[in-house]
Amino acid sequence: MTTRGRRYGGADAAQRRDRRRSDLIAAGLELFGTEGFATVSVKRICDHAGLTQRYFYESFEDRFALLAAVYEDCVATARAATIGAGAPFVGGSGGAVSEGESAKSVGILATDAEAVARAALGAFIGTLADQPRRARVMLVEVVGVNPALERLRLTAIHGWADLILELALGERSAARPQRLAAIGLVGAVTQLLVDWYTSTAGEFAPGDATDADLFELDAILDVSVELFVAAYQRLLG
């Protein structure tokens, strides 16, 4: 017979374990997002979460596994905001869907391309601007740490590309040029945001392109919208 263990404070053992894991992710976000992954020890994370190291290893094999979980949480937060902003445009408005087609199957209308790009990209960029700890983790701390995290990061990039294709095409299959265009758009926006974050955080070395005004977020949003609309008109629509 299986048992779920005793209940403390109204929570069973599994619920308490999940709560501790969430507390460790929150601590990782705070510390990795302010001090950087390389400088933060397991003990610091546990002290910040108010837990012993025993409970850290209950949920995570090592700091790299925690960073992966923090990164996945950051991606999920940004993705939810992006989907929420883009969802009202799927299938267009005013019933402009052909008989036999659902709104989901056709994606956005050509007339909505600029509006949906501005709404979705604005939500994504706004999430990073409003939550700089998430921005640091997503754009800086997770890059080049180890092969497993690089695979996770590349998987996320392709997940963003899939989202672009879903918005643009609905359930229609993407041709190779369309998929390559979507991946390229993700790469372009990501690099612009990396430059924004590192320039505003003062992390460029002397002699680099340090003009923070160049990477102002409204300008990045405007350029990104233009890139998305052009790609939609030429390849994705």
C-alpha positions as CSV (number, residue, x, y, z in Angstrom):
1,M,0.0,0.0,0.0
2,T,1.3,3.5,-0.9
3,T,1.1,6.5,1.4
4,R,1.5,10.2,0.8
5,G,3.0,10.8,4.2
6,R,1.9,13.0,7.1
7,R,0.3,16.3,6.5
8,Y,1.9,19.4,8.1
9,G,0.2,22.8,7.9
10,G,-2.4,21.3,5.6
11,A,0.1,20.1,3.0
12,D,1.2,16.5,2.4
13,A,4.8,15.4,1.7
14,A,4.6,15.9,-2.1
15,Q,3.1,19.4,-1.7
16,R,5.8,20.4,0.7
17,R,8.5,19.1,-1.6
18,D,6.9,21.1,-4.5
19,R,6.8,24.2,-2.3
20,R,10.5,23.8,-1.4
21,R,11.4,23.4,-5.0
22,S,9.5,26.6,-5.9
23,D,11.3,28.4,-3.1
24,L,14.6,27.3,-4.5
25,I,13.7,28.4,-8.0
26,A,12.7,31.8,-6.6
27,A,16.0,32.1,-4.7
28,G,17.9,31.1,-7.8
29,L,16.1,33.7,-9.9
30,E,16.9,36.4,-7.4
31,L,20.6,35.5,-6.9
32,F,21.5,34.4,-10.5
33,G,19.6,37.4,-11.7
34,T,21.5,39.9,-9.5
35,E,24.9,38.4,-8.7
36,G,25.3,35.9,-11.6
37,F,25.4,32.2,-11.7
38,A,29.1,31.8,-11.4
39,T,29.4,33.5,-8.0
40,V,26.5,31.9,-6.2
41,S,27.0,28.8,-4.2
42,V,24.4,26.1,-3.2
43,K,24.7,27.3,0.4
44,R,23.9,30.9,-0.6
45,I,20.8,29.7,-2.5
46,C,19.7,27.6,0.5
47,D,20.2,30.4,2.9
48,H,18.2,32.8,0.7
49,A,15.4,30.2,0.5
50,G,15.5,29.4,4.2
51,L,16.2,25.8,3.6
52,T,19.0,23.4,4.4
53,Q,21.2,21.9,1.6
54,R,19.5,18.6,2.2
55,Y,16.4,20.0,0.6
56,F,18.4,21.5,-2.3
57,Y,19.6,18.0,-3.3
58,E,16.1,16.7,-2.8
59,S,15.0,18.6,-6.0
60,F,18.2,19.4,-7.9
61,E,21.4,17.4,-8.7
62,D,23.5,20.6,-8.7
63,R,23.5,24.3,-9.4
64,F,23.3,23.7,-13.1
65,A,20.1,21.8,-12.7
66,L,18.7,24.7,-10.7
67,L,19.8,27.2,-13.4
68,A,18.0,25.1,-15.9
69,A,14.8,25.2,-13.9
70,V,15.1,29.0,-13.4
71,Y,15.6,29.4,-17.1
72,E,12.6,27.3,-17.9
73,D,10.5,29.3,-15.5
74,C,11.7,32.5,-17.2
75,V,10.9,31.2,-20.6
76,A,7.4,30.1,-19.5
77,T,6.7,33.5,-18.0
78,A,7.7,35.4,-21.1
79,R,6.0,32.9,-23.4
80,A,2.7,33.2,-21.5
81,A,2.8,37.0,-21.8
82,T,3.6,36.7,-25.5
83,I,0.8,34.2,-26.3
84,G,-1.7,36.2,-24.3
85,A,-0.9,39.3,-26.4
86,G,-1.0,37.5,-29.7
87,A,-4.0,35.1,-29.1
88,P,-6.7,37.6,-29.8
89,F,-5.4,38.1,-33.4
90,V,-5.4,34.4,-34.3
91,G,-7.9,33.9,-37.2
92,G,-8.4,37.6,-37.5
93,S,-11.6,39.5,-36.5
94,G,-14.9,40.0,-38.1
95,G,-15.3,36.4,-39.2
96,A,-12.7,36.6,-42.0
97,V,-12.2,32.8,-42.0
98,S,-13.2,30.7,-45.0
99,E,-15.9,28.0,-44.7
100,G,-14.5,24.8,-43.3
101,E,-11.5,26.5,-41.7
102,S,-11.2,27.3,-38.0
103,A,-9.5,30.4,-36.7
104,K,-6.7,28.3,-35.2
105,S,-6.1,26.5,-38.5
106,V,-5.4,29.7,-40.5
107,G,-3.4,31.8,-38.0
108,I,-3.4,35.6,-38.3
109,L,-4.7,37.7,-41.1
110,A,-2.3,39.7,-43.3
111,T,-4.1,42.9,-42.2
112,D,-3.2,42.0,-38.6
113,A,0.5,41.2,-39.1
114,E,1.8,44.5,-37.8
115,A,-0.6,44.7,-34.9
116,V,0.0,41.2,-33.7
117,A,3.8,41.6,-34.1
118,R,3.7,44.8,-32.0
119,A,1.5,43.3,-29.4
120,A,3.3,40.0,-29.0
121,L,6.8,41.5,-29.2
122,G,5.8,44.3,-26.9
123,A,4.6,41.8,-24.3
124,F,7.8,39.7,-24.6
125,I,10.1,42.7,-24.5
126,G,8.0,44.3,-21.7
127,T,8.4,41.2,-19.6
128,L,12.2,41.4,-19.7
129,A,12.2,45.2,-19.2
130,D,9.9,44.9,-16.2
131,Q,11.8,41.9,-14.7
132,P,15.5,42.5,-15.1
133,R,16.4,39.4,-13.2
134,R,14.6,37.2,-15.8
135,A,16.3,39.3,-18.5
136,R,19.7,38.5,-17.1
137,V,19.1,34.8,-16.7
138,M,17.6,34.5,-20.2
139,L,20.0,36.7,-22.1
140,V,23.3,36.3,-20.2
141,E,23.6,33.8,-17.4
142,V,22.4,30.7,-19.3
143,V,24.6,31.2,-22.4
144,G,27.6,28.9,-22.8
145,V,27.4,27.4,-19.3
146,N,27.6,23.7,-20.3
147,P,26.3,21.5,-23.2
148,A,23.1,20.5,-21.4
149,L,22.1,24.1,-20.8
150,E,23.1,25.0,-24.4
151,R,20.7,22.3,-25.6
152,L,18.0,23.7,-23.4
153,R,18.6,27.2,-24.7
154,L,18.5,26.1,-28.3
155,T,15.4,24.1,-27.7
156,A,13.8,27.3,-26.3
157,I,14.9,29.2,-29.4
158,H,13.2,26.7,-31.7
159,G,10.1,26.8,-29.4
160,W,9.9,30.5,-30.0
161,A,10.2,29.9,-33.7
162,D,7.4,27.4,-33.5
163,L,5.3,30.0,-31.8
164,I,5.9,32.5,-34.6
165,L,4.9,29.8,-37.2
166,E,1.8,28.9,-35.2
167,L,0.7,32.5,-35.1
168,A,1.5,33.1,-38.8
169,L,0.3,29.8,-40.2
170,G,-2.1,28.3,-37.7
171,E,-2.1,24.5,-38.3
172,R,-0.7,24.7,-41.8
173,S,2.7,23.0,-42.2
174,A,5.7,25.3,-42.5
175,A,8.0,25.0,-45.5
176,R,11.7,25.1,-45.0
177,P,12.2,28.8,-45.9
178,Q,9.4,29.7,-43.4
179,R,11.0,27.7,-40.6
180,L,14.4,29.2,-41.3
181,A,12.9,32.7,-41.4
182,A,11.2,32.1,-38.0
183,I,14.5,30.9,-36.4
184,G,16.3,33.9,-37.9
185,L,13.7,36.3,-36.4
186,V,14.2,34.8,-33.0
187,G,18.0,35.1,-33.3
188,A,17.7,38.8,-34.5
189,V,15.5,39.8,-31.6
190,T,17.5,37.9,-29.1
191,Q,20.8,39.6,-30.1
192,L,19.2,43.0,-30.0
193,L,18.0,42.3,-26.5
194,V,21.4,41.0,-25.4
195,D,22.9,44.2,-26.6
196,W,20.3,46.2,-24.8
197,Y,20.8,44.4,-21.5
198,T,24.6,44.4,-21.6
199,S,24.8,48.0,-22.7
200,T,22.4,49.2,-20.0
201,A,24.1,47.0,-17.4
202,G,27.5,48.5,-18.3
203,E,28.9,45.1,-19.3
204,F,30.5,46.1,-22.6
205,A,34.3,46.3,-22.5
206,P,35.9,49.7,-23.4
207,G,36.1,50.2,-27.1
208,D,33.0,48.2,-27.9
209,A,29.8,49.7,-29.2
210,T,28.7,51.2,-25.9
211,D,26.1,53.7,-27.1
212,A,23.2,52.7,-24.8
213,D,20.9,55.0,-26.8
214,L,21.4,52.7,-29.8
215,F,19.7,49.9,-27.9
216,E,16.7,51.8,-26.5
217,L,13.8,49.4,-26.2
218,D,11.2,51.3,-28.1
219,A,13.7,51.4,-31.1
220,I,14.3,47.7,-30.8
221,L,10.6,47.0,-30.7
222,D,10.0,49.2,-33.8
223,V,12.8,47.5,-35.8
224,S,11.7,44.0,-34.7
225,V,8.1,44.7,-35.8
226,E,9.4,45.8,-39.2
227,L,11.5,42.6,-39.5
228,F,8.5,40.4,-38.5
229,V,6.1,42.2,-40.9
230,A,8.6,42.0,-43.8
231,A,9.2,38.3,-43.1
232,Y,5.4,37.7,-42.9
233,Q,4.8,39.4,-46.2
234,R,7.6,37.7,-48.1
235,L,7.7,34.2,-46.5
236,L,5.2,33.5,-43.7
237,G,1.8,34.8,-45.0
